[in-house]
Amino acid sequence: MSRKPSFESYPFLPPVNPGHVFAVFMSDFPLLIHRPEGGTETMVICLCADWCGTCRDYRTMLAGEAPRHAGTAFAWVDVEDDGELLGDLDIETFPTLLVTVKGQPRFFGPVLPGEETLRRLLRALHEPGRPPVQVDAEVASLAAHLNSLIGVQSLIKKLSIVVGVLVGLLVVAAVAAVFVDVDYFAAQIANFVATRYKRTLSFEGDLKLSIFPHVGVTLPVVRLSEPNQPEQEAASLTSAQVSVALLPLLKGDVQADTVTIDGLKAKVVRQADGSMSIDDLLGAQDAPAQEQPAEPEAATKIPAFHVNGVTLANARVVFDDRQAGQTYTLERLNVETGPLANVIETPVSLSLGFGATSPEARGDFNMKGQLKIDLEQGRYGLRDFSAGLKGAIDTLQVQQFALKLKGFSFDPQGPVIDLNDLALDAQGRMGADSFRGTVAAPKLAIASDKASGDTVQAKVSPGDKEWLSAVLTLAGVGGTADDLKVNSSGWMRS
């Protein structure tokens, strides 16, 4: 049985409350089991619960079966942990599948576990001329909601690849410029882009080159068009600069100065059929027609690198999701980091303005702290972290959302999750009603064989009326990562 949401559900975000707004940006749900290399036409969403042994076995089966189905993504929604996504929809039988093709529901209902049952179902749903099924409004809303949410996750991962490619191209350009006339090199890049991608790449000014002791290149204004539409701009930047130390580079050691990108602007469009306007840049159009299960890759050592920092200033990114009828905007996007390396602790900061349509949303978000990285051991963490959000989403006004965290770490070798001194304070209005909520979590440690934690207290009150408040106390956490045990109590003061 799914939980009922505490606030009204909106189609472009999970149910809105001050804590959940921030969780959308920081979490990765629904759990994406598999995304195909090419475009995604079919989405198989399993609605289950982690406490159910049959569900856990079915999730394992889906992970093994998924690569056999070209163009099909598989996702898992826990009806308990992510129950707010379901709104008033109740799931009583496990496993239950929701299957969409090109964003339209084709199947919704319980199924018998097993690979062959799943294969027969997907074959039947792809028969020529098979129309969408008629489903309740709650199911149609859930299908659109999850397709949109998973599409945004896909966009974030695709954009991270594009940014990585752009930074890589800057480094390659810096090295190659030593041996090739820089203006000739720019012309060759533009010609390659025109031939390979049918896009127009233009440099409005001269590239500037430095050679020793650092090989570097500074880009002028650069513009990239949409395919076969030279007048339609897809991306641009005002300037960019990168340089690497020459002598260490000859030994295979990348030591770069601060990478600076200013005035980046980009627009990404997802069409009604699910295709993306950047699919050609990511090679999606060249993907094989039939995917085969991937062979396990041998572990490879991450090359040593050191970058003095990354600065992204005044960027603007627009995602026009025509499949879901939504538009998302990130503007005034600024990112600044300290040195980056295989193993390092470095300061990071981010600030941005965000907007969305249907319902209208607009606000500002910022965060800063110390980022811990250990790529060799797969360890990551935060220290002295803080984040803040202000804005409005339809009738919800977030006047203050402040999160502070003294420490957080993820370590696959030790306690998987270790959290210290979390404090959250949220204030705002829902329509004409004001509210305030606070959460304090001094300590929480979760490992595969043990879980422990200090008392966690959450309090919600209407505005400044402290005399009328609801308090939830979690007296302690125990058990294991697979079987958490929480002692809780609650009371209302009036």
ABEGO torsion letter per residue (X at the ends): XBBBBABBBBAABBBBBAAAAAAAAABBOBBBABBBABBBABBBBBBBBAABAAAAAAAAAAAAAAAABBGBBBBBBBAAAAAAAAEABBBABOBBBBBBBGGBBABBEBBBBEAAAAAAAAAAAABBGBBBBBBBAAAAAAAAAAAAAAAAAAAAAAAAAAAAAAAAAAAAAAAAAAABBAAAAAAAAAAAAAAAAGBBBBBBEBBBBBAOABBBBBBBBBBBBBBGBAABBABBBABBBBBBBAAAAAAGBBBBBBBBBBGBBBBBBBBAAGBBAAAAAAGAAABBABBBBBBBBBBBBBBBBBBAEBBBBGBBBBBBBAAAGBBBBBBGBBBBBBBBBABBBBBBBBBBBBBBBOBBBBBBBBBBEBBBBBAAAGBBBBBGBBBBBBEBBEABBBABBBBBBABBBBBAABBABBBBGBBBBBBEBBEABBBBBBBBBABBBBBAABBBBBBBBBBBBBEABAABBBBBBBAEBBEBAABBBBBBBBBBBX
